[in-house]
Amino acid sequence: MTRQYRWQCLSALAGLAAAGCLLCGCAGLDSEADGELPPIELDSALDAAVEDTAALAGGDRPEAQSDGLPPLPRPPPPGDTGIRDRKSELTIQPDCVLQIGIAEDPALDGSYPVKETGAVELGYVGPIFLYNKTERAAEQKIRDVLESRAFRNATVSVKILRASYDKVQVSGAVNNPGPVRIGAGDAISLNDALLLAGGIRATARGAQVRIVKGGLTNAVAMDLEGEVLALATGEGRPSVPDVKLSNNDVAIVFSAQGKPIAAVGEKDIMVLGEVNRSGVYRFAGTEPCTMLHLILKMGGLPLYANKKAIRVLRLDQDGMEQEIKVDAEKILKEGRPEDDTPLENGDRVIVPARRISLF
């Protein structure tokens, strides 16, 4: 029984006692005539006082008068701040710093930088690839690696101490194609991404954009279908759809005919495969655009590129894709113009890797 509850009981008893005294005084003449005073049953009075006090302490108390103000909002439950936890959406990217703890071996505890490859060097365990994983997914990955080694059980904790930036790629008919950095765990509108890429080129009338979600994690993102959206309204007025891009998304601006949009005389050539830097290479109107000049613009081909089996994919007037095979090794060796292959705007050049046999 609390002190407040005890005080309420005593107050009720005092009130009953005072009422009993008044009754006794009013009935004094009769009591003197009979020679005795009327008895007061204290046990029943105490029980009644306890019941009345309990009723007041419960739901039978009168409602407070309303002051006309709206009710206050209920406080959030413990541990719930009402704010979405952004760290739950963060992914591990190069230049991140991770705090890793291994309960079974504290010698592995510490902070680890994420390398450009997306891996961390976890002490004697060696490199573990954690690129684009969340904290929970990274814990499971490290746990699997440890338990596949000498650990019977592994209790792993991973926390992103310093998040790196995220990025999206904008390619095609924009003035400054390339990666666009955004905040870690953030998203960017398609309109803002196009602005940061220098905007759509002036000749991009009737252009469309193809969005490939997570395209930067795929080596052939430029060939994936993705979601195609028009950059104009039904009346033909320029308009950018209200679309959000998140980490590793790719946006490719192209013409309605399927070829990249270029200014008069300019040529955009897409290069993929075993090259030093894949992407779009642009030739000015006065610049010769052939396979030889493309290879020189790329700074040559790497050692393991198959120079004899380069493929050029080109769309004809009917929209059908044609394939042209080029022996670039012969072109580079002799350099004769008659052996060179002219390239056209919108061509895709695929450089395969060379097969190496040890036996």
C-alpha positions as semicolon CSV with decimal commas, in nm:
position;residue;x (nm);y (nm);z (nm)
1;M;0,000;0,000;0,000
2;T;0,147;0,333;-0,105
3;R;0,170;0,638;0,123
4;Q;-0,087;0,828;-0,086
5;Y;-0,329;0,537;-0,071
6;R;-0,285;0,508;0,311
7;W;-0,345;0,881;0,351
8;Q;-0,669;0,858;0,151
9;C;-0,790;0,573;0,376
10;L;-0,714;0,768;0,694
11;S;-0,893;1,075;0,557
12;A;-1,202;0,866;0,480
13;L;-1,199;0,716;0,830
14;A;-1,168;1,061;0,986
15;G;-1,468;1,175;0,787
16;L;-1,672;0,873;0,900
17;A;-1,572;0,929;1,261
18;A;-1,681;1,292;1,248
19;A;-2,013;1,188;1,098
20;G;-2,055;0,928;1,371
21;C;-1,995;1,188;1,641
22;L;-2,264;1,414;1,496
23;L;-2,509;1,126;1,487
24;C;-2,426;1,039;1,844
25;G;-2,488;1,400;1,953
26;C;-2,822;1,419;1,776
27;A;-2,937;1,092;1,928
28;G;-2,807;1,177;2,280
29;L;-3,150;1,228;2,442
30;D;-3,277;0,896;2,321
31;S;-2,958;0,723;2,417
32;E;-2,968;0,868;2,771
33;A;-3,321;0,745;2,806
34;D;-3,222;0,396;2,711
35;G;-2,906;0,412;2,924
36;E;-2,656;0,328;2,640
37;L;-2,499;0,484;2,330
38;P;-2,548;0,332;1,983
39;P;-2,244;0,123;1,878
40;I;-2,033;0,220;1,572
41;E;-1,914;-0,076;1,362
42;L;-1,559;0,029;1,273
43;D;-1,481;-0,281;1,066
44;S;-1,764;-0,220;0,820
45;A;-1,681;0,152;0,808
46;L;-1,317;0,072;0,727
47;D;-1,419;-0,164;0,447
48;A;-1,652;0,097;0,299
49;A;-1,379;0,362;0,313
50;V;-1,132;0,131;0,139
51;E;-1,382;0,055;-0,139
52;D;-1,463;0,426;-0,190
53;T;-1,092;0,513;-0,209
54;A;-1,017;0,233;-0,453
55;A;-1,304;0,350;-0,673
56;L;-1,165;0,703;-0,680
57;A;-0,816;0,573;-0,762
58;G;-0,955;0,361;-1,050
59;G;-1,163;0,448;-1,350
60;D;-1,460;0,590;-1,155
61;R;-1,299;0,926;-1,085
62;P;-1,475;1,221;-1,251
63;E;-1,338;1,338;-1,585
64;A;-1,140;1,663;-1,589
65;Q;-1,297;1,951;-1,769
66;S;-1,174;2,004;-2,124
67;D;-0,981;2,325;-2,187
68;G;-1,056;2,316;-2,562
69;L;-0,699;2,217;-2,660
70;P;-0,624;1,902;-2,865
71;P;-0,484;1,607;-2,671
72;L;-0,108;1,576;-2,652
73;P;0,043;1,306;-2,877
74;R;0,143;0,983;-2,712
75;P;0,516;0,953;-2,649
76;P;0,700;0,700;-2,871
77;P;0,780;0,362;-2,718
78;P;1,120;0,323;-2,553
79;G;1,402;0,306;-2,808
80;D;1,186;0,447;-3,089
81;T;1,293;0,799;-3,181
82;G;1,047;0,827;-3,468
83;I;1,336;0,897;-3,707
84;R;1,432;0,645;-3,971
85;D;1,775;0,496;-3,914
86;R;1,980;0,592;-4,220
87;K;2,268;0,365;-4,126
88;S;2,046;0,063;-4,185
89;E;2,046;0,160;-4,554
90;L;2,418;0,235;-4,589
91;T;2,628;0,001;-4,795
92;I;3,000;-0,064;-4,779
93;Q;3,190;0,122;-5,050
94;P;3,558;0,195;-5,117
95;D;3,708;0,447;-4,871
96;C;3,467;0,340;-4,594
97;V;3,606;0,267;-4,248
98;L;3,457;-0,033;-4,065
99;Q;3,467;-0,127;-3,698
100;I;3,486;-0,508;-3,686
101;G;3,463;-0,717;-3,372
102;I;3,517;-1,094;-3,336
103;A;3,412;-1,215;-2,991
104;E;3,606;-1,543;-3,024
105;D;3,934;-1,367;-3,112
106;P;3,971;-1,007;-2,985
107;A;4,303;-0,986;-3,173
108;L;4,099;-0,929;-3,489
109;D;3,901;-0,641;-3,334
110;G;3,971;-0,299;-3,480
111;S;3,890;-0,046;-3,749
112;Y;3,956;-0,146;-4,109
113;P;3,959;0,073;-4,422
114;V;3,781;-0,058;-4,731
115;K;4,010;-0,075;-5,033
116;E;3,926;0,028;-5,388
117;T;3,839;-0,335;-5,462
118;G;3,571;-0,327;-5,190
119;A;3,765;-0,566;-4,964
120;V;3,906;-0,538;-4,612
121;E;4,229;-0,699;-4,497
122;L;4,114;-0,882;-4,182
123;G;4,442;-0,963;-4,008
124;Y;4,566;-1,319;-4,055
125;V;4,234;-1,413;-4,218
126;G;4,323;-1,217;-4,530
127;P;4,108;-1,010;-4,766
128;I;3,727;-1,039;-4,746
129;F;3,518;-0,885;-5,023
130;L;3,239;-0,671;-4,871
131;Y;3,159;-0,434;-5,158
132;N;2,801;-0,297;-5,161
133;K;2,696;-0,500;-4,855
134;T;2,504;-0,368;-4,557
135;E;2,636;-0,405;-4,203
136;R;2,423;-0,717;-4,143
137;A;2,523;-0,873;-4,474
138;A;2,890;-0,800;-4,399
139;E;2,859;-0,971;-4,061
140;Q;2,716;-1,281;-4,228
141;K;2,992;-1,278;-4,493
142;I;3,272;-1,256;-4,234
143;R;3,099;-1,522;-4,022
144;D;3,084;-1,759;-4,318
145;V;3,452;-1,703;-4,398
146;L;3,563;-1,759;-4,038
147;E;3,349;-2,069;-3,988
148;S;3,480;-2,214;-4,313
149;R;3,828;-2,186;-4,161
150;A;3,923;-2,285;-3,805
151;F;3,632;-2,118;-3,620
152;R;3,362;-2,350;-3,489
153;N;3,138;-2,049;-3,420
154;A;3,200;-1,685;-3,500
155;T;3,024;-1,392;-3,332
156;V;3,081;-1,096;-3,563
157;S;2,982;-0,730;-3,534
158;V;3,031;-0,476;-3,812
159;K;2,967;-0,103;-3,790
160;I;3,032;0,162;-4,055
161;L;3,238;0,423;-3,871
162;R;3,283;0,648;-4,172
163;A;3,060;0,609;-4,474
164;S;3,193;0,669;-4,821
165;Y;3,008;0,846;-5,096
166;D;2,771;0,666;-5,332
167;K;2,759;0,730;-5,705
168;V;2,543;0,696;-6,014
169;Q;2,650;0,697;-6,379
170;V;2,509;0,929;-6,646
171;S;2,607;0,839;-7,004
172;G;2,505;0,911;-7,360
173;A;2,387;1,246;-7,496
174;V;2,489;1,466;-7,202
175;N;2,758;1,731;-7,203
176;N;2,974;1,576;-6,928
177;P;2,907;1,200;-6,911
178;G;3,052;1,014;-6,618
179;P;2,995;0,927;-6,253
180;V;2,795;1,158;-6,026
181;R;2,869;1,146;-5,655
182;I;2,588;1,149;-5,400
183;G;2,579;1,118;-5,023
184;A;2,614;0,776;-4,866
185;G;2,273;0,608;-4,851
186;D;2,110;0,898;-5,036
187;A;1,921;0,916;-5,363
188;I;1,921;1,180;-5,636
189;S;1,651;1,280;-5,879
190;L;1,704;1,213;-6,248
191;N;1,673;1,586;-6,314
192;D;1,952;1,671;-6,069
193;A;2,174;1,393;-6,205
194;L;2,134;1,526;-6,560
195;L;2,217;1,879;-6,439
196;L;2,534;1,757;-6,266
197;A;2,628;1,581;-6,591
198;G;2,613;1,913;-6,774
199;G;2,258;1,877;-6,899
200;I;2,123;1,714;-7,213
201;R;2,296;1,819;-7,530
202;A;2,124;2,082;-7,742
203;T;2,064;1,839;-8,028
204;A;1,882;1,590;-7,807
205;R;1,533;1,646;-7,945
206;G;1,296;1,361;-7,877
207;A;1,554;1,196;-7,652
208;Q;1,485;0,908;-7,417
209;V;1,664;0,778;-7,110
210;R;1,723;0,419;-7,012
211;I;1,768;0,358;-6,638
212;V;1,948;0,041;-6,530
213;K;1,917;-0,022;-6,156
214;G;2,248;-0,134;-6,007
215;G;2,408;-0,109;-6,350
216;L;2,754;-0,017;-6,219
217;T;2,779;-0,365;-6,067
218;N;2,728;-0,524;-6,410
219;A;3,003;-0,525;-6,674
220;V;2,746;-0,511;-6,958
221;A;2,512;-0,252;-6,807
222;M;2,501;-0,062;-7,138
223;D;2,343;-0,367;-7,305
224;L;2,078;-0,429;-7,039
225;E;1,718;-0,333;-7,110
226;G;1,640;-0,134;-6,796
227;E;1,346;0,107;-6,785
228;V;1,305;0,340;-7,085
229;L;1,144;0,680;-7,020
230;A;1,071;0,968;-7,256
231;L;1,233;1,305;-7,191
232;A;0,933;1,489;-7,337
233;T;0,562;1,521;-7,276
234;G;0,295;1,388;-7,510
235;E;0,287;1,731;-7,677
236;G;0,661;1,714;-7,745
237;R;0,772;1,961;-7,480
238;P;1,097;1,871;-7,295
239;S;1,027;1,714;-6,957
240;V;1,226;1,504;-6,709
241;P;1,037;1,223;-6,530
242;D;1,022;1,233;-6,151
243;V;1,251;0,935;-6,092
244;K;1,503;0,872;-5,814
245;L;1,847;0,721;-5,873
246;S;2,033;0,544;-5,595
247;N;2,380;0,395;-5,556
248;N;2,520;0,217;-5,867
249;D;2,227;0,313;-6,093
250;V;2,303;0,403;-6,456
251;A;2,111;0,653;-6,672
252;I;2,177;0,644;-7,048
253;V;2,039;0,920;-7,273
254;F;1,977;0,817;-7,635
255;S;1,762;0,904;-7,934
256;A;1,425;0,747;-8,011
257;Q;1,591;0,563;-8,303
258;G;1,821;0,380;-8,062
259;K;2,145;0,561;-8,154
260;P;2,328;0,804;-7,929
261;I;2,262;1,168;-8,021
262;A;2,560;1,357;-8,155
263;A;2,608;1,700;-8,300
264;V;2,667;1,740;-8,672
265;G;2,989;1,561;-8,764
266;E;3,047;1,421;-8,415
267;K;3,060;1,050;-8,346
268;D;3,013;0,865;-8,016
269;I;3,164;0,516;-8,000
270;M;3,086;0,281;-7,711
271;V;3,377;0,055;-7,611
272;L;3,333;-0,251;-7,388
273;G;3,533;-0,558;-7,294
274;E;3,905;-0,608;-7,232
275;V;4,012;-0,243;-7,243
276;N;4,181;-0,004;-7,003
277;R;3,869;0,213;-6,969
278;S;3,530;0,118;-7,105
279;G;3,279;0,389;-7,194
280;V;3,188;0,633;-7,471
281;Y;3,466;0,785;-7,681
282;R;3,371;1,098;-7,874
283;F;3,523;1,210;-8,203
284;A;3,488;1,569;-8,321
285;G;3,352;1,646;-8,667
286;T;3,698;1,716;-8,808
287;E;3,861;1,415;-8,635
288;P;3,908;1,088;-8,827
289;C;3,703;0,807;-8,669
290;T;3,848;0,465;-8,748
291;M;3,951;0,159;-8,547
292;L;4,314;0,272;-8,549
293;H;4,231;0,619;-8,421
294;L;3,997;0,471;-8,157
295;I;4,274;0,246;-8,023
296;L;4,513;0,541;-8,014
297;K;4,252;0,750;-7,830
298;M;4,214;0,470;-7,573
299;G;4,591;0,462;-7,517
300;G;4,634;0,120;-7,674
301;L;4,496;-0,219;-7,577
302;P;4,596;-0,418;-7,268
303;L;4,816;-0,727;-7,287
304;Y;4,536;-0,981;-7,258
305;A;4,307;-0,823;-7,520
306;N;4,236;-1,037;-7,824
307;K;4,327;-0,787;-8,097
308;K;4,243;-1,029;-8,379
309;A;3,875;-1,078;-8,286
310;I;3,736;-0,731;-8,216
311;R;3,367;-0,698;-8,298
312;V;3,186;-0,384;-8,416
313;L;2,808;-0,385;-8,365
314;R;2,614;-0,142;-8,583
315;L;2,244;-0,070;-8,643
316;D;2,137;-0,047;-9,004
317;Q;1,854;0,170;-9,140
318;D;1,598;-0,099;-9,054
319;G;1,712;-0,112;-8,693
320;M;1,877;-0,453;-8,738
321;E;2,210;-0,509;-8,567
322;Q;2,503;-0,597;-8,792
323;E;2,838;-0,738;-8,675
324;I;3,174;-0,650;-8,829
325;K;3,487;-0,843;-8,729
326;V;3,813;-0,648;-8,719
327;D;4,173;-0,769;-8,697
328;A;4,324;-0,480;-8,505
329;E;4,659;-0,656;-8,469
330;K;4,716;-0,629;-8,842
331;I;4,609;-0,266;-8,843
332;L;4,848;-0,181;-8,558
333;K;5,134;-0,378;-8,709
334;E;5,126;-0,240;-9,063
335;G;4,919;0,078;-9,024
336;R;4,790;0,072;-9,381
337;P;4,479;0,289;-9,432
338;E;4,320;0,029;-9,657
339;D;4,320;-0,223;-9,369
340;D;4,162;0,021;-9,126
341;T;3,787;0,006;-9,045
342;P;3,582;0,328;-9,044
343;L;3,350;0,369;-8,746
344;E;3,010;0,536;-8,744
345;N;2,819;0,723;-8,478
346;G;2,651;0,480;-8,240
347;D;2,884;0,185;-8,307
348;R;2,960;-0,050;-8,019
349;V;3,309;-0,197;-8,013
350;I;3,355;-0,521;-7,814
351;V;3,711;-0,627;-7,732
352;P;3,725;-0,990;-7,612
353;A;3,988;-1,131;-7,380
354;R;4,260;-1,354;-7,516
355;R;4,250;-1,720;-7,416
356;I;4,569;-1,841;-7,252
357;S;4,661;-2,208;-7,255
358;L;4,943;-2,335;-7,037
359;F;4,962;-2,676;-7,206
